[in-house]
Amino acid sequence: MRVLTVNPGSSSLKLSLVDPDGTVIAEESGAGHEMAPLVADMPRPDAIGVRFVHGGTEFTGPVVIDDGVVERLHALADLAPLHQPASLHALSKIRAALPGVPAVACFDTSFHATLPDAAATYALPTRWREQFGLRRYGFHGLSFSYAVRRAGEMLGSDPAGFRMVICHLGSGASLAAVADGVSVDTTMGFTPLEGLVMASRAGSVDPGIPLWLIKHGLSAGEVNEGLERDSGLRGLTGTGDMREIRSRAASYDVDALAALDVYHHRLRGCAAAMVASLGGLDVLVFTGGVGEHDPSVRMRLAGDLEFLGVGIDHELNEGVDGDTDVTSGDARVRSLVVTAREDLEIAAGVLQVLG
C-alpha cells in the first residue's frame, strides 16, 4: 500500500509518497494548499494520511475519514486555529484531487492519550471540565512518536527501557516526558498555546493577563490574535525566525539577546520539569527545525542541564547532519539529534487502520 502523507502547516504544505517499507518515493512541498499541481506528477497512491493537530477527547488514534469525522474535526478548529483549519482545507483539496482514494486522519494529540490524570487535569470547576472537555491534550505527538522509535534504533535498545525528554523545537515548540515508551507529561495543554516561548505564540502566561486585557478594552479576538500570532519571539524582537535572531544577537542586538535569554529561561525550566516528572533522565532528544539545525540552542540547554548529567560534544554538535548522537564522552545522559519524520509516522498510522 502506497500512502500519500499530507502535512499542512499554517501557510505551507508537505507531501510524501511512502512505500510500505517506509521508503519515500516522491516528495513535494509548496506555499498554500493547492493539491492538483503537487500530485500531478506523482504515482497514484492507494491511501492518504492527513495530519491533524487536535483530536479532542474523541480521536485518540488514526481514523478513516468520512463526512461525520469531517464535521467533528470542524468543531475542534478553534482549539488549534493556526493549523486545524489548514488541515481541513488541505483535506478537501486532496480528496478533490484524488477522488475515491481512502483518507485517514492522524492526530498530534493521540500520543499523549497516555497522560496520567495528574498531568492531564486542570484544577478547574468540575462542571467546566465535563461540559467543555477542558484538559491537557498535548501536541507534536506524531513527531514525538517517531522520535521515540528512532531513538531506540540509534541506541540499539528498546526505547521502553529509557526515561526520555524529547524537545520538539520549531516555530511551534513543546517537550514530552516519555517513560516506558509512552508520554507521561508534556508542556502544551488544552491548545498549542501553553508551555515554551515559540516563534509567534506566547507560551505559558498568567491567565489573568488575557482577562485583564479584555476588561480594559481589547476584544477576545484581538487577545487571541496577539497570543497566537504576535507574541513569542516575534513579540520580543519583531521576527519569529530564530536564524535572524541568532544573527542579530551575534551583532549584540539588545532585543535579540534578551529574547534568547527569555527563550532559554523557559526552555530550561520546562525541561527540568519534564525530568522531575520522570524521576530522572537517560536520554535527551532534539528534533524539529530549531532542534535539528541550531547547535547553539542544543549546547546552551545541555549546559543548563549539566547538573543532571547532560553533556554535548562540541565538534559532534557543530557537525550534525541528520540523525546524530552528540553525547560527550563523560556524560551520563545520552543526547541525540533526530530528524523529524512525521510523514513516516502518518504512513504507519494509515497502515494501522487500513491494514
Residue frames as qw, qx, qy, qz and C-alpha x, y, z in Angstrom:
[[0.000, 0.889, 0.458, 0.000, 0.00, 0.00, 0.00],
 [0.404, 0.232, -0.005, 0.885, 1.49, 3.33, -1.08],
 [0.221, -0.789, -0.498, 0.282, 0.47, 6.14, 1.27],
 [0.254, 0.591, 0.072, 0.762, 0.43, 9.82, 0.37],
 [0.407, -0.545, -0.493, 0.543, 1.05, 11.78, 3.57],
 [0.079, 0.755, 0.236, 0.606, -0.30, 15.33, 3.77],
 [0.522, -0.431, -0.395, 0.621, 1.31, 17.56, 6.40],
 [0.121, 0.815, 0.254, 0.506, -0.18, 21.06, 6.32],
 [0.364, -0.193, -0.357, 0.838, 1.42, 23.95, 8.15],
 [0.099, 0.704, 0.411, -0.571, -0.27, 27.27, 8.76],
 [0.358, 0.789, -0.124, -0.483, 0.94, 28.58, 5.37],
 [0.208, 0.527, -0.770, -0.292, 2.77, 25.66, 3.73],
 [0.934, 0.051, 0.122, -0.332, 2.28, 22.07, 2.72],
 [0.052, -0.510, 0.847, 0.140, 4.45, 18.94, 2.59],
 [0.921, 0.151, -0.006, -0.359, 3.52, 15.81, 0.66],
 [0.110, -0.486, 0.862, 0.091, 5.37, 12.48, 0.76],
 [0.883, 0.122, -0.260, -0.370, 4.55, 9.28, -1.08],
 [0.311, -0.528, 0.759, -0.219, 5.67, 6.41, 1.16],
 [0.630, 0.139, -0.731, -0.222, 6.12, 2.75, 0.22],
 [0.834, -0.457, -0.226, -0.210, 5.07, 0.03, 2.72],
 [0.819, -0.095, -0.289, 0.487, 8.70, -0.43, 3.77],
 [0.347, -0.814, -0.149, 0.441, 8.95, 3.24, 4.73],
 [0.471, -0.029, 0.366, 0.802, 10.82, 4.37, 1.62],
 [0.238, 0.752, 0.196, -0.583, 9.82, 7.84, 0.43],
 [0.587, 0.228, 0.604, 0.488, 9.49, 7.58, -3.35],
 [0.191, 0.594, 0.319, 0.713, 8.26, 11.13, -4.04],
 [0.279, -0.563, -0.431, 0.647, 8.11, 14.41, -2.15],
 [0.157, 0.613, 0.318, 0.706, 6.54, 17.77, -2.91],
 [0.270, -0.583, -0.460, 0.613, 6.14, 20.97, -0.91],
 [0.181, 0.465, 0.323, 0.804, 4.83, 24.42, -1.54],
 [0.106, 0.080, 0.352, -0.926, 3.19, 27.53, -0.16],
 [0.618, 0.036, -0.091, -0.780, -0.56, 27.48, 0.21],
 [0.527, -0.049, 0.816, -0.232, -2.57, 24.30, 0.00],
 [0.696, 0.462, -0.198, -0.512, -3.25, 23.69, -3.69],
 [0.736, -0.219, 0.641, -0.012, -3.05, 19.96, -4.38],
 [0.828, 0.518, 0.199, -0.075, -3.58, 19.30, -8.08],
 [0.434, 0.807, -0.395, 0.073, -0.21, 20.69, -9.25],
 [0.282, -0.621, 0.704, -0.197, 1.65, 18.86, -6.47],
 [0.702, -0.054, 0.696, -0.143, 0.14, 15.42, -7.09],
 [0.688, 0.613, -0.099, -0.377, 0.01, 15.67, -10.89],
 [0.504, 0.596, -0.625, -0.022, 3.41, 14.03, -11.45],
 [0.337, -0.372, 0.798, -0.333, 3.21, 11.57, -8.53],
 [0.288, -0.089, -0.930, -0.211, 2.19, 7.93, -8.88],
 [0.581, -0.458, -0.210, -0.639, -1.39, 7.46, -7.69],
 [0.112, -0.315, 0.803, -0.493, -1.45, 6.43, -4.00],
 [0.401, -0.277, -0.863, -0.136, -3.52, 3.63, -2.51],
 [0.414, -0.737, -0.512, 0.154, -4.38, 5.71, 0.57],
 [0.142, 0.690, -0.096, 0.704, -3.98, 9.20, 2.00],
 [0.558, -0.498, -0.504, 0.431, -2.92, 10.21, 5.51],
 [0.059, 0.765, 0.073, 0.638, -3.58, 13.76, 6.72],
 [0.402, -0.085, -0.569, 0.713, -2.02, 15.28, 9.83],
 [0.317, -0.778, -0.289, -0.459, -4.42, 16.97, 12.24],
 [0.137, 0.445, -0.545, 0.697, -3.12, 18.81, 15.26],
 [0.362, -0.154, 0.555, -0.733, -6.16, 18.35, 17.52],
 [0.386, -0.143, -0.863, -0.294, -8.25, 15.23, 18.01],
 [0.545, -0.455, 0.086, -0.699, -10.01, 16.29, 21.20],
 [0.516, -0.289, 0.722, -0.358, -11.19, 13.54, 23.54],
 [0.872, 0.285, 0.187, -0.351, -12.82, 11.51, 20.78],
 [0.806, 0.538, -0.239, 0.064, -9.91, 10.82, 18.42],
 [0.545, -0.701, 0.458, 0.032, -7.14, 9.02, 20.30],
 [0.574, -0.162, 0.701, 0.391, -5.78, 7.19, 17.26],
 [0.068, 0.172, -0.575, -0.797, -5.89, 7.28, 13.46],
 [0.483, 0.429, 0.643, -0.412, -9.39, 7.20, 11.95],
 [0.302, 0.311, 0.691, 0.579, -10.80, 6.69, 8.46],
 [0.103, 0.269, 0.091, -0.953, -12.28, 9.99, 7.28],
 [0.082, 0.537, 0.775, 0.322, -15.95, 10.25, 6.35],
 [0.065, -0.646, -0.224, -0.727, -18.36, 13.17, 6.38],
 [0.637, -0.718, -0.264, -0.097, -19.16, 12.63, 10.05],
 [0.734, -0.286, -0.079, 0.611, -15.48, 12.74, 11.00],
 [0.315, 0.374, 0.157, 0.858, -15.01, 15.93, 8.96],
 [0.329, -0.755, -0.279, -0.494, -17.91, 17.55, 10.80],
 [0.732, -0.640, -0.167, 0.164, -16.41, 16.65, 14.19],
 [0.660, -0.027, 0.029, 0.750, -12.98, 17.93, 13.12],
 [0.075, 0.622, 0.207, 0.751, -14.51, 21.27, 12.18],
 [0.546, -0.775, -0.247, -0.200, -15.87, 21.52, 15.74],
 [0.765, -0.454, -0.040, 0.455, -12.28, 21.38, 17.05],
 [0.553, 0.589, 0.098, 0.582, -10.94, 24.09, 14.74],
 [0.117, -0.898, 0.074, -0.419, -10.92, 26.91, 17.28],
 [0.791, -0.583, 0.145, 0.112, -8.68, 24.86, 19.62],
 [0.629, -0.245, 0.411, 0.613, -5.80, 24.97, 17.11],
 [0.398, 0.836, 0.223, -0.303, -6.55, 28.00, 14.91],
 [0.017, 0.724, -0.536, -0.435, -3.13, 28.10, 13.22],
 [0.055, -0.293, 0.918, 0.261, -3.31, 24.51, 11.99],
 [0.420, 0.283, 0.835, -0.215, -6.72, 22.78, 12.19],
 [0.524, 0.709, 0.180, -0.437, -8.39, 24.95, 9.50],
 [0.206, 0.654, -0.623, -0.376, -5.36, 24.45, 7.26],
 [0.213, -0.125, 0.968, 0.042, -5.63, 20.67, 7.65],
 [0.493, 0.495, 0.636, -0.327, -9.34, 20.73, 6.87],
 [0.422, 0.767, -0.155, -0.457, -8.70, 22.84, 3.78],
 [0.053, 0.503, -0.822, -0.262, -5.89, 20.51, 2.67],
 [0.399, 0.114, 0.899, -0.137, -8.17, 17.51, 3.21],
 [0.555, 0.642, 0.358, -0.390, -10.89, 18.96, 0.96],
 [0.330, 0.754, -0.420, -0.382, -8.32, 19.72, -1.75],
 [0.079, -0.371, 0.915, 0.137, -6.65, 16.31, -1.68],
 [0.494, 0.283, 0.791, -0.224, -9.98, 14.48, -1.78],
 [0.535, 0.739, 0.103, -0.396, -10.95, 16.54, -4.82],
 [0.215, 0.703, -0.616, -0.285, -7.60, 15.86, -6.49],
 [0.156, 0.216, -0.963, -0.045, -7.71, 12.10, -5.73],
 [0.716, -0.114, 0.073, -0.685, -11.37, 11.04, -5.70],
 [0.934, 0.004, -0.287, -0.212, -12.03, 7.54, -4.46],
 [0.545, 0.301, -0.640, 0.450, -8.77, 7.18, -2.54],
 [0.627, -0.657, -0.417, 0.031, -9.44, 6.40, 1.16],
 [0.167, 0.656, -0.311, 0.668, -8.16, 9.01, 3.59],
 [0.691, -0.443, -0.502, 0.273, -7.12, 8.66, 7.22],
 [0.126, -0.885, 0.140, -0.425, -6.74, 11.40, 9.83],
 [0.751, -0.091, -0.445, 0.480, -3.69, 11.11, 12.12],
 [0.294, -0.907, -0.149, -0.264, -3.53, 13.24, 15.24],
 [0.312, 0.537, -0.500, 0.603, -0.79, 15.00, 17.17],
 [0.507, -0.494, 0.336, -0.622, -2.81, 14.65, 20.35],
 [0.929, -0.071, -0.297, -0.207, -3.01, 10.83, 20.14],
 [0.606, 0.295, -0.594, 0.440, 0.49, 10.23, 21.52],
 [0.028, -0.294, 0.523, -0.800, -0.48, 11.99, 24.74],
 [0.716, -0.334, -0.324, -0.521, -3.62, 9.94, 25.37],
 [0.764, -0.134, -0.567, 0.276, -1.48, 8.06, 27.92],
 [0.039, 0.489, -0.360, 0.793, -1.02, 11.13, 30.15],
 [0.304, -0.334, -0.816, 0.361, -1.91, 10.21, 33.74],
 [0.162, -0.833, -0.500, -0.173, -4.82, 12.12, 35.26],
 [0.464, -0.704, -0.120, 0.524, -2.48, 14.11, 37.49],
 [0.347, -0.216, 0.374, 0.832, -0.70, 15.50, 34.42],
 [0.077, 0.381, 0.673, 0.629, -3.80, 15.95, 32.25],
 [0.222, -0.753, -0.620, 0.008, -6.16, 17.58, 34.74],
 [0.097, 0.465, -0.085, 0.876, -6.57, 21.33, 35.17],
 [0.174, -0.334, -0.720, 0.584, -7.66, 22.46, 38.62],
 [0.250, -0.116, -0.231, -0.933, -10.87, 23.98, 37.26],
 [0.609, 0.014, 0.423, -0.670, -14.51, 23.54, 38.28],
 [0.409, 0.048, 0.907, 0.087, -15.78, 20.05, 37.50],
 [0.509, 0.665, 0.476, -0.269, -18.77, 21.44, 35.60],
 [0.269, 0.818, -0.325, -0.392, -16.43, 23.30, 33.23],
 [0.163, -0.431, 0.858, 0.228, -14.15, 20.32, 32.70],
 [0.441, 0.237, 0.865, -0.045, -17.07, 18.00, 31.97],
 [0.459, 0.751, 0.338, -0.332, -19.07, 20.38, 29.78],
 [0.363, 0.873, -0.238, -0.222, -16.20, 21.68, 27.64],
 [0.955, 0.164, -0.064, 0.237, -13.69, 18.82, 27.77],
 [0.032, 0.909, -0.351, 0.224, -11.11, 21.01, 29.49],
 [0.884, -0.359, 0.222, 0.201, -7.92, 19.01, 29.99],
 [0.085, -0.718, 0.562, 0.402, -4.32, 18.93, 28.81],
 [0.901, 0.393, 0.111, -0.144, -4.12, 17.22, 25.43],
 [0.506, -0.489, 0.537, 0.465, -0.53, 17.85, 24.34],
 [0.647, 0.727, -0.018, -0.231, 0.65, 18.20, 20.74],
 [0.230, 0.705, -0.657, -0.136, 3.53, 17.36, 18.35],
 [0.799, -0.220, 0.518, -0.212, 2.63, 13.74, 19.03],
 [0.894, 0.446, 0.017, 0.028, 3.48, 12.45, 15.55],
 [0.347, 0.755, -0.466, 0.304, 6.96, 13.93, 15.89],
 [0.438, -0.557, 0.605, -0.364, 7.38, 12.59, 19.43],
 [0.932, 0.014, 0.309, -0.189, 6.21, 9.11, 18.49],
 [0.798, 0.548, -0.181, 0.174, 8.70, 8.86, 15.64],
 [0.096, 0.764, -0.517, 0.375, 11.49, 10.30, 17.79],
 [0.701, -0.413, 0.506, -0.286, 10.94, 7.65, 20.47],
 [0.957, 0.210, 0.200, -0.004, 11.14, 4.87, 17.90],
 [0.616, 0.695, -0.236, 0.285, 14.15, 6.34, 16.12],
 [0.211, -0.754, 0.522, -0.339, 15.99, 6.99, 19.39],
 [0.863, -0.234, 0.423, -0.144, 15.58, 3.33, 20.26],
 [0.878, 0.445, 0.037, 0.174, 17.14, 2.37, 16.94],
 [0.297, 0.807, -0.356, 0.366, 20.05, 4.76, 17.48],
 [0.419, -0.616, 0.564, -0.357, 20.63, 3.40, 20.98],
 [0.465, 0.218, -0.850, -0.118, 20.28, -0.20, 19.82],
 [0.046, -0.119, -0.869, 0.478, 17.77, -0.93, 22.53],
 [0.146, -0.650, -0.723, -0.183, 14.07, -0.99, 23.30],
 [0.020, 0.494, -0.066, 0.867, 13.05, 2.65, 23.97],
 [0.662, -0.603, -0.305, -0.326, 10.80, 1.39, 26.75],
 [0.793, -0.267, -0.330, 0.437, 13.92, 0.95, 28.86],
 [0.393, 0.119, -0.103, 0.906, 14.72, 4.67, 28.95],
 [0.051, -0.811, -0.417, 0.408, 13.47, 7.85, 30.55],
 [0.431, 0.281, 0.367, 0.775, 13.44, 10.39, 27.71],
 [0.111, 0.756, 0.236, -0.601, 12.84, 14.10, 27.40],
 [0.495, 0.367, 0.551, 0.563, 12.11, 14.94, 23.77],
 [0.030, -0.620, -0.077, 0.780, 12.45, 18.55, 22.65],
 [0.437, 0.565, 0.567, 0.410, 10.44, 19.39, 19.54],
 [0.170, -0.667, -0.052, 0.724, 11.75, 22.87, 18.85],
 [0.338, 0.365, 0.566, 0.657, 10.45, 24.67, 15.79],
 [0.145, -0.400, -0.161, -0.891, 8.06, 27.53, 15.06],
 [0.757, -0.498, -0.057, -0.419, 5.80, 25.69, 17.45],
 [0.338, 0.413, -0.765, 0.360, 7.65, 24.03, 20.30],
 [0.764, -0.481, 0.099, -0.418, 6.93, 21.60, 23.10],
 [0.063, 0.439, -0.873, 0.201, 8.61, 18.98, 25.27],
 [0.868, -0.204, -0.267, -0.365, 7.47, 15.49, 26.18],
 [0.311, -0.481, 0.776, -0.267, 8.46, 13.31, 29.11],
 [0.823, 0.161, -0.424, -0.340, 8.45, 9.70, 27.91],
 [0.373, -0.414, 0.786, -0.268, 8.68, 6.71, 30.26],
 [0.532, 0.080, 0.842, -0.022, 8.49, 3.10, 29.04],
 [0.224, 0.167, 0.706, 0.651, 7.88, 4.48, 25.52],
 [0.060, -0.729, -0.630, -0.260, 4.75, 6.47, 26.38],
 [0.051, 0.548, -0.062, 0.833, 4.00, 10.11, 27.20],
 [0.459, -0.502, -0.652, 0.334, 3.63, 10.89, 30.89],
 [0.132, -0.786, -0.214, 0.565, 3.93, 14.68, 30.73],
 [0.473, 0.430, 0.376, 0.671, 4.19, 17.45, 28.16],
 [0.206, -0.256, -0.178, 0.928, 4.36, 21.24, 28.04],
 [0.276, -0.141, -0.371, -0.875, 1.44, 22.07, 25.72],
 [0.246, 0.122, 0.760, -0.589, -2.07, 21.78, 27.10],
 [0.480, 0.549, 0.585, -0.355, -5.69, 22.34, 26.03],
 [0.571, 0.819, 0.035, -0.035, -4.42, 24.26, 23.00],
 [0.810, 0.217, -0.064, 0.541, -0.94, 24.64, 21.47],
 [0.027, 0.881, -0.075, 0.467, -0.51, 27.97, 23.31],
 [0.688, -0.709, 0.139, -0.067, 0.79, 26.59, 26.61],
 [0.919, -0.136, 0.098, 0.357, 4.41, 25.96, 27.51],
 [0.614, -0.164, 0.193, 0.747, 7.56, 27.15, 25.77],
 [0.153, 0.738, -0.093, -0.651, 8.22, 30.51, 24.14],
 [0.684, 0.325, 0.594, 0.272, 7.61, 29.92, 20.42],
 [0.365, 0.203, 0.368, 0.830, 8.05, 31.81, 17.16],
 [0.169, -0.381, -0.219, -0.882, 4.77, 33.72, 17.42],
 [0.650, -0.550, -0.464, -0.243, 3.00, 32.12, 20.40],
 [0.243, -0.777, 0.328, -0.479, 3.47, 33.38, 23.92],
 [0.491, 0.046, -0.817, 0.299, 3.65, 30.04, 25.66],
 [0.434, -0.580, -0.654, 0.219, 2.51, 29.99, 29.29],
 [0.026, 0.422, -0.115, 0.899, 1.34, 33.33, 30.66],
 [0.131, 0.174, 0.669, -0.710, -0.55, 34.34, 33.76],
 [0.059, 0.496, 0.811, 0.305, -4.19, 33.53, 32.82],
 [0.075, -0.769, -0.412, 0.483, -5.13, 36.81, 34.44],
 [0.182, -0.352, 0.323, 0.859, -3.38, 38.75, 31.66],
 [0.018, -0.274, -0.721, -0.636, -5.88, 37.94, 28.86],
 [0.204, -0.707, -0.673, 0.071, -8.77, 38.61, 31.26],
 [0.257, -0.641, -0.135, 0.710, -7.23, 41.93, 32.29],
 [0.134, -0.132, 0.487, 0.853, -6.72, 42.96, 28.65],
 [0.099, -0.483, -0.763, -0.418, -10.33, 42.12, 27.76],
 [0.267, -0.738, -0.520, 0.337, -11.55, 44.02, 30.80],
 [0.206, -0.651, 0.054, 0.728, -9.52, 47.04, 29.65],
 [0.390, 0.676, -0.055, -0.623, -10.90, 47.21, 26.15],
 [0.131, 0.354, -0.817, -0.437, -9.39, 44.53, 23.89],
 [0.846, 0.056, -0.109, -0.518, -11.77, 42.05, 22.29],
 [0.834, -0.231, 0.502, -0.010, -11.37, 38.31, 22.79],
 [0.821, 0.525, 0.143, 0.173, -10.44, 38.07, 19.11],
 [0.236, 0.880, -0.320, 0.261, -7.70, 40.67, 19.48],
 [0.515, -0.621, 0.568, -0.162, -6.27, 38.90, 22.51],
 [0.911, 0.075, 0.404, 0.038, -6.35, 35.55, 20.72],
 [0.665, 0.714, -0.033, 0.219, -4.63, 37.03, 17.67],
 [0.040, -0.868, 0.432, -0.242, -1.98, 38.60, 19.87],
 [0.678, -0.444, 0.574, -0.116, -1.25, 35.40, 21.78],
 [0.888, 0.232, 0.390, 0.074, -1.21, 33.20, 18.65],
 [0.684, 0.598, 0.198, 0.367, 0.49, 35.39, 16.06],
 [0.186, 0.858, -0.125, 0.463, 2.16, 38.42, 17.62],
 [0.623, -0.726, 0.264, -0.125, 3.81, 37.06, 20.77],
 [0.943, -0.061, 0.147, 0.292, 6.76, 34.77, 21.47],
 [0.586, -0.185, 0.246, 0.750, 9.99, 35.65, 19.70],
 [0.212, 0.572, 0.437, 0.661, 8.07, 37.85, 17.26],
 [0.316, -0.891, -0.298, -0.131, 6.63, 39.85, 20.12],
 [0.626, -0.653, 0.060, 0.422, 10.07, 40.31, 21.66],
 [0.453, -0.338, 0.430, 0.704, 12.07, 41.06, 18.51],
 [0.430, 0.584, -0.126, -0.677, 9.71, 41.68, 15.61],
 [0.596, 0.360, -0.639, -0.327, 10.55, 38.34, 13.99],
 [0.881, -0.271, 0.288, -0.260, 9.89, 34.70, 14.80],
 [0.839, 0.449, -0.286, 0.118, 12.81, 33.46, 12.70],
 [0.765, -0.592, 0.120, 0.223, 15.43, 32.03, 15.06],
 [0.744, 0.199, 0.179, 0.612, 18.12, 32.32, 12.37],
 [0.156, 0.764, 0.092, 0.619, 17.57, 36.07, 12.09],
 [0.550, -0.817, 0.027, -0.174, 17.50, 36.47, 15.86],
 [0.869, -0.272, 0.127, 0.394, 20.73, 34.48, 16.15],
 [0.562, 0.443, 0.145, 0.683, 22.36, 36.73, 13.52],
 [0.119, -0.845, -0.051, -0.520, 21.20, 39.88, 15.29],
 [0.745, -0.665, 0.034, 0.035, 22.40, 38.56, 18.64],
 [0.825, 0.018, 0.087, 0.558, 25.86, 37.99, 17.14],
 [0.288, 0.540, 0.069, 0.788, 25.91, 41.74, 16.42],
 [0.219, -0.180, -0.585, 0.760, 24.93, 42.44, 20.06],
 [0.328, -0.424, -0.366, -0.761, 21.36, 43.47, 19.25],
 [0.198, -0.202, 0.640, -0.714, 19.87, 44.10, 22.68],
 [0.752, 0.032, 0.108, -0.650, 16.36, 42.83, 21.85],
 [0.807, 0.250, -0.514, -0.147, 17.69, 39.66, 20.23],
 [0.309, 0.289, -0.780, 0.461, 19.97, 38.88, 23.16],
 [0.395, -0.118, 0.514, -0.752, 17.14, 39.46, 25.63],
 [0.821, 0.118, -0.148, -0.539, 14.77, 37.28, 23.58],
 [0.675, 0.251, -0.690, 0.073, 17.24, 34.38, 23.62],
 [0.022, 0.218, -0.737, 0.640, 17.53, 34.71, 27.39],
 [0.629, 0.000, 0.273, -0.728, 13.74, 34.57, 27.77],
 [0.813, 0.235, -0.419, -0.329, 13.53, 31.61, 25.36],
 [0.557, 0.241, -0.752, 0.256, 16.18, 29.63, 27.22],
 [0.230, -0.222, 0.609, -0.726, 14.90, 30.53, 30.68],
 [0.784, 0.046, 0.130, -0.606, 11.55, 28.94, 29.80],
 [0.792, 0.307, -0.512, -0.125, 13.17, 26.02, 27.95],
 [0.261, 0.331, -0.789, 0.447, 15.47, 25.21, 30.89],
 [0.411, -0.134, 0.545, -0.718, 12.63, 25.33, 33.42],
 [0.843, 0.153, -0.035, -0.515, 10.25, 23.22, 31.34],
 [0.677, 0.348, -0.648, 0.025, 12.95, 20.65, 30.56],
 [0.058, 0.269, -0.787, 0.551, 13.79, 20.29, 34.24],
 [0.628, -0.023, 0.340, -0.699, 10.08, 19.89, 35.00],
 [0.850, 0.238, -0.347, -0.316, 9.88, 17.03, 32.49],
 [0.447, 0.327, -0.775, 0.303, 12.85, 15.36, 34.19],
 [0.281, -0.188, 0.631, -0.698, 11.10, 15.74, 37.54],
 [0.804, 0.084, 0.024, -0.588, 8.01, 14.01, 36.11],
 [0.815, 0.291, -0.497, -0.056, 10.23, 11.10, 35.06],
 [0.784, -0.602, 0.150, 0.015, 12.22, 10.92, 38.28],
 [0.548, -0.455, 0.518, 0.473, 15.47, 11.13, 36.31],
 [0.551, 0.743, -0.151, -0.348, 16.83, 11.29, 32.78],
 [0.774, -0.132, 0.536, 0.310, 18.53, 8.78, 30.49],
 [0.458, 0.271, 0.546, 0.647, 18.10, 10.31, 27.03],
 [0.129, 0.696, 0.138, -0.693, 17.66, 13.88, 25.77],
 [0.498, 0.348, 0.652, 0.453, 16.38, 14.16, 22.18],
 [0.100, 0.550, -0.040, -0.828, 16.33, 17.23, 19.94],
 [0.354, 0.367, 0.755, 0.412, 14.05, 17.39, 16.90],
 [0.169, 0.900, 0.366, -0.167, 12.12, 19.99, 14.88],
 [0.520, 0.776, 0.027, 0.356, 13.56, 22.78, 12.74],
 [0.123, -0.867, 0.362, -0.319, 15.40, 24.60, 15.54],
 [0.799, -0.444, 0.399, -0.077, 16.24, 21.45, 17.46],
 [0.906, 0.220, 0.258, 0.255, 17.85, 19.86, 14.40],
 [0.588, 0.617, 0.106, 0.512, 19.62, 22.88, 12.91],
 [0.083, -0.883, 0.181, -0.424, 20.63, 25.24, 15.73],
 [0.725, 0.035, -0.556, 0.404, 23.70, 23.91, 17.58],
 [0.049, 0.359, -0.382, 0.850, 23.69, 26.90, 19.94],
 [0.682, -0.356, -0.014, -0.639, 20.24, 26.04, 21.29],
 [0.920, -0.099, -0.378, 0.011, 21.32, 22.43, 21.91],
 [0.570, 0.219, -0.481, 0.629, 24.59, 23.42, 23.56],
 [0.168, -0.416, 0.283, -0.847, 23.01, 26.03, 25.81],
 [0.810, -0.336, -0.086, -0.473, 20.31, 23.66, 27.03],
 [0.867, 0.025, -0.438, 0.236, 22.91, 20.97, 27.64],
 [0.303, 0.325, -0.449, 0.776, 24.88, 23.44, 29.74],
 [0.469, -0.404, 0.130, -0.774, 21.76, 24.38, 31.67],
 [0.922, -0.218, -0.060, -0.315, 21.09, 20.68, 32.41],
 [0.471, 0.495, -0.682, 0.260, 24.68, 19.71, 33.15],
 [0.324, -0.371, 0.652, -0.577, 23.76, 19.15, 36.80],
 [0.867, 0.055, 0.250, -0.426, 21.51, 16.31, 35.60],
 [0.680, -0.197, 0.656, 0.263, 24.35, 14.56, 33.76],
 [0.647, 0.717, 0.256, 0.035, 23.77, 16.08, 30.30],
 [0.304, -0.648, 0.402, 0.570, 26.83, 16.85, 28.18],
 [0.735, 0.651, 0.187, -0.036, 27.20, 17.50, 24.45],
 [0.673, -0.167, 0.335, 0.639, 30.40, 17.16, 22.44],
 [0.112, 0.733, -0.047, -0.670, 31.19, 20.48, 20.74],
 [0.021, 0.351, -0.711, -0.609, 32.56, 19.05, 17.49],
 [0.103, 0.296, 0.939, 0.142, 29.78, 16.49, 17.10],
 [0.136, 0.709, 0.528, -0.447, 27.19, 19.15, 17.85],
 [0.122, 0.675, -0.220, -0.694, 28.57, 21.58, 15.28],
 [0.083, 0.299, -0.799, -0.516, 28.80, 18.86, 12.63],
 [0.519, 0.264, 0.732, -0.354, 25.28, 17.43, 12.91],
 [0.354, 0.259, -0.553, -0.708, 23.98, 16.12, 9.60],
 [0.699, -0.152, -0.587, -0.379, 20.82, 14.10, 10.03],
 [0.825, -0.531, -0.116, -0.157, 20.35, 11.73, 12.97],
 [0.460, 0.529, -0.517, 0.491, 23.38, 12.11, 15.23],
 [0.728, -0.564, -0.319, 0.223, 24.49, 11.07, 18.71],
 [0.235, 0.781, -0.181, 0.550, 26.12, 14.23, 20.11],
 [0.748, -0.657, -0.088, 0.000, 26.86, 12.93, 23.62],
 [0.109, 0.795, -0.549, 0.234, 30.14, 13.98, 25.19],
 [0.602, 0.212, -0.758, 0.135, 32.41, 11.24, 26.49],
 [0.164, 0.054, -0.752, 0.637, 31.84, 11.89, 30.19],
 [0.489, -0.167, 0.008, -0.856, 28.06, 12.49, 30.12],
 [0.300, 0.049, 0.898, -0.317, 25.68, 10.18, 31.99],
 [0.553, 0.562, 0.431, -0.438, 22.76, 11.16, 29.74],
 [0.466, 0.158, 0.641, 0.589, 22.71, 10.32, 26.01],
 [0.233, 0.665, 0.096, -0.703, 21.92, 13.32, 23.77],
 [0.469, 0.234, 0.745, 0.412, 20.54, 12.65, 20.29],
 [0.289, 0.428, -0.133, -0.846, 19.50, 14.77, 17.32],
 [0.410, 0.287, 0.861, 0.091, 16.66, 13.14, 15.37],
 [0.108, 0.005, -0.438, -0.893, 15.30, 14.42, 12.07],
 [0.510, 0.251, 0.479, -0.669, 11.54, 14.97, 12.38],
 [0.139, 0.039, -0.840, -0.522, 9.75, 12.47, 10.15],
 [0.497, 0.200, 0.473, -0.700, 6.06, 13.00, 10.75],
 [0.629, 0.337, -0.418, -0.562, 5.42, 11.62, 7.26],
 [0.393, 0.166, -0.904, 0.017, 6.64, 8.16, 8.25],
 [0.127, 0.110, 0.784, -0.598, 4.53, 8.23, 11.42],
 [0.570, 0.308, 0.071, -0.758, 1.44, 9.28, 9.42],
 [0.588, 0.285, -0.662, -0.367, 2.05, 6.45, 6.93],
 [0.178, 0.060, -0.939, 0.288, 2.35, 3.97, 9.82],
 [0.344, 0.207, 0.541, -0.739, -0.97, 5.22, 11.20],
 [0.635, 0.324, -0.257, -0.653, -2.67, 4.73, 7.84],
 [0.493, 0.211, -0.837, -0.111, -1.37, 1.17, 7.57],
 [0.062, 0.001, 0.833, -0.550, -2.54, 0.50, 11.12],
 [0.503, 0.291, 0.354, -0.733, -6.11, 1.48, 10.22],
 [0.704, 0.455, -0.210, -0.504, -6.36, 0.14, 6.67],
 [0.878, -0.150, 0.454, 0.032, -4.16, -2.91, 7.11]]
